[in-house]
Structures are given as C-alpha cells and as structure tokens.
Amino acid sequence: MRTDNGADGSGPYTLTRYTKDREAVLAPNERYQGAVRSTGRSISLRYYKNPAALQKAWKAKQIEVATRQLPPSVLVL
C-alpha cells in the first residue's frame, strides 16, 4: 500500500486489449500496491452501437452489468 500522496498512473487493472468501438479488456495489475486487496479476474468492456444491440445482448445473458439505462420491461427475467 502506498504511504505517500503521489500518483503514478497505476491502478488495480491494466488495459490489455482495445478495439475501437468494440471492446476493451482489463486484467488485474500484478504490480498494484493500493488499497484494493484482490481484483479477481479480467474484465471485458463491450461497446454497443445502439440500445437495441445492448438489449439483445442483455436478453441473451451476455452482459453482467450495463452502464446505459435499460427499460424495466427488459430487466424482468
């Protein structure tokens, strides 16, 4: 854990792959020394062209978290 107030640009994850308008993949940063004890597994951030594509992926259970608002009718299982 850091003991000073310095910033070095490192965080609990590192960007390992990026495809514009499609996907960003983050992996746990093995060199991270901050307050987060365990980051777990890699994270894939996917970008959708429109709300309909996001809704389709949600209904197919390809998404665990969405940052855009989905209508209540879509969220009902």
N, C-alpha and C positions, 0 to 999 in steps of 0.2 A: 504494500500500500504506500502511496506517495505521502510524504510528510511535509512537502512544501506546497506553495500555491502556483507553481509553474505549470505550463501547458505544453505538451509535446505532440499533440495530434493523435495520440494512440488511444484506442478505446477497447471495449471488450470484444469487438468484432473487427475483421478486416474485409475489405472488398476483394473477392477472389475472381469474380467474373461479372462483366457488364455487357449487355447487348441493348443498344439504344431502343427505346420504346417497347422493349420486350421483357427483359429480366435483369435483376441484379442479385448476385449470390454473395452472402456474407458468411464467413467462417469464424469460429472462436479464435481470438488472438491469444496465442500461447504466451506471448511476452507481456500481456496486460498485467499491471500491478495495482489496479484500482480497487474500489470498494466492492465490486461485484465478485462474488466468490466463485460462481460457476455459470458459464454462459450456455451450457448444454450443447446443442447441435447446430449445424449450419442452418441458415435461413434463406429462403428464396423469396424475393420480392418480384411479383409479376405485374406488368402494366397491361391494362386492357384498353382497347381502342374506344370502347363506348360502354354505357351502362348495360346494354343487352348482353354483351360478351361477359361482363362481370357477373351478371345474373345467371347466365348459363353455367359458368364455372362454379358458382356457389351451389346451384342445384345439383350439379354433378359431384359435389363434395370434394372439389379440387382446391378449395380455399378454407383455411382455418380462421383467418382474420381479414376483414375488409376495412379500408380506410375511407371509402366512399359510403354514403348512406344507401342502404338497400331498403326498399319499401317493406312494411310489415308483412304483406302477403307473401313475400319471397322468404322471409325469415322463419315462417311457420314450417315445421317439419312434417 
